[in-house]
């Protein structure tokens, strides 16, 4: 069935985040190229009702590819294990500085000997 400008098609709206009715705004080789959501009036490319992966799913896939490719934690240049925050440094090593290495602070307003 050939499409015409203004025809109604179902498509995934990136703004509404669901499949809704759309009007065809432009055609390319007799297929919809751009559509307009009839709910929020947002113009976007025609996606053929394919829901794009979420950013969370993309990040998981990227991490999986890094692990499979051997892109884990690299060893230190000297062949020693890298220092981890909170570890006690061995003799001759410089302690790790930063927020994680500091001791926890007492809460404001805490009083000794006070019971609830």
C-alpha positions as CSV (number, residue, x, y, z in Angstrom):
1,X,0.0,0.0,0.0
2,X,1.6,3.3,-1.0
3,X,1.8,5.9,1.7
4,X,0.6,9.5,1.1
5,X,1.3,12.7,3.0
6,X,-1.0,13.1,6.0
7,X,-1.8,9.4,6.3
8,X,-2.0,7.9,9.8
9,X,0.6,5.4,10.9
10,X,1.5,3.9,14.2
11,X,5.0,4.7,15.5
12,X,7.0,4.9,18.7
13,X,7.1,8.5,19.9
14,X,10.3,9.5,21.6
15,X,8.7,12.2,23.6
16,X,5.6,10.3,24.8
17,X,7.7,7.1,25.1
18,X,4.9,4.9,23.7
19,X,3.4,3.8,20.4
20,X,0.9,6.4,19.3
21,X,-0.9,7.6,16.1
22,X,1.3,9.7,13.8
23,X,0.7,11.7,10.6
24,X,3.2,11.4,7.8
25,X,5.1,14.7,7.2
26,X,7.5,13.6,4.5
27,X,8.2,10.6,2.2
28,X,11.4,9.1,0.9
29,X,11.1,6.4,-1.8
30,X,7.4,6.0,-1.1
31,X,8.1,5.2,2.6
32,X,7.5,7.6,5.5
33,X,10.7,9.5,6.5
34,X,9.3,12.0,9.0
35,X,6.2,11.7,11.1
36,X,4.3,14.0,13.6
37,X,2.8,12.5,16.8
38,X,-0.9,13.3,17.0
39,X,-0.7,13.4,20.8
40,X,2.2,15.7,21.5
41,X,2.8,17.1,18.0
42,X,6.5,16.2,18.1
43,X,8.2,15.7,14.7
44,X,10.7,12.9,14.4
45,X,12.1,10.2,12.0
46,X,9.9,7.3,11.3
47,X,11.0,4.3,13.5
48,X,8.6,1.6,12.3
49,X,7.4,1.0,15.8
50,X,10.9,-0.1,17.0
51,X,11.5,1.0,20.6
52,X,15.1,2.2,20.9
53,X,17.2,0.7,23.7
54,X,17.5,2.7,26.9
55,X,20.7,4.4,28.0
56,X,21.0,1.8,30.8
57,X,20.8,-1.1,28.3
58,X,23.4,0.6,26.1
59,X,25.8,1.1,29.0
60,X,25.4,-2.6,30.1
61,X,26.1,-3.7,26.5
62,X,29.2,-1.5,26.4
63,X,30.5,-2.8,29.7
64,X,29.9,-6.4,28.5
65,X,31.9,-5.7,25.3
66,X,34.8,-4.3,27.4
67,X,34.9,-7.3,29.7
68,X,34.8,-9.7,26.8
69,X,37.6,-7.8,25.0
70,X,39.8,-8.0,28.1
71,X,39.4,-4.3,29.0
72,X,39.3,-4.9,32.7
73,X,41.5,-3.1,35.3
74,X,45.0,-2.8,34.0
75,X,47.9,-3.8,36.3
76,X,50.2,-1.2,37.6
77,X,53.3,-0.3,35.5
78,X,55.7,-1.8,38.1
79,X,53.9,-5.1,38.1
80,X,52.5,-4.4,41.6
81,X,48.8,-4.4,42.4
82,X,47.2,-1.0,42.3
83,X,46.4,0.6,45.6
84,X,42.8,0.5,46.8
85,X,41.3,3.3,48.9
86,X,41.0,2.3,52.6
87,X,43.9,-0.2,52.4
88,X,46.8,0.1,54.8
89,X,49.9,0.9,52.7
90,X,52.9,-1.4,53.0
91,X,56.3,-0.2,54.1
92,X,57.7,2.5,51.9
93,X,54.4,3.2,50.0
94,X,52.6,6.5,50.0
95,X,49.0,6.3,51.5
96,X,46.1,6.9,49.2
97,X,44.6,10.4,49.6
98,X,41.0,11.3,49.0
99,X,37.5,11.3,50.5
100,X,37.4,7.5,50.8
101,X,40.7,7.4,52.8
102,X,39.5,9.9,55.4
103,X,37.9,8.8,58.7
104,X,34.2,9.4,59.0
105,X,33.2,12.6,60.9
106,X,30.9,12.8,63.9
107,X,27.4,13.9,63.2
108,X,26.5,17.5,63.9
109,X,24.6,18.1,67.1
110,X,25.4,14.7,68.6
111,X,25.8,14.9,72.4
112,X,27.4,12.4,74.7
113,X,25.2,10.8,77.3
114,X,21.9,12.0,75.8
115,X,19.2,9.4,75.6
116,X,16.0,9.6,73.6
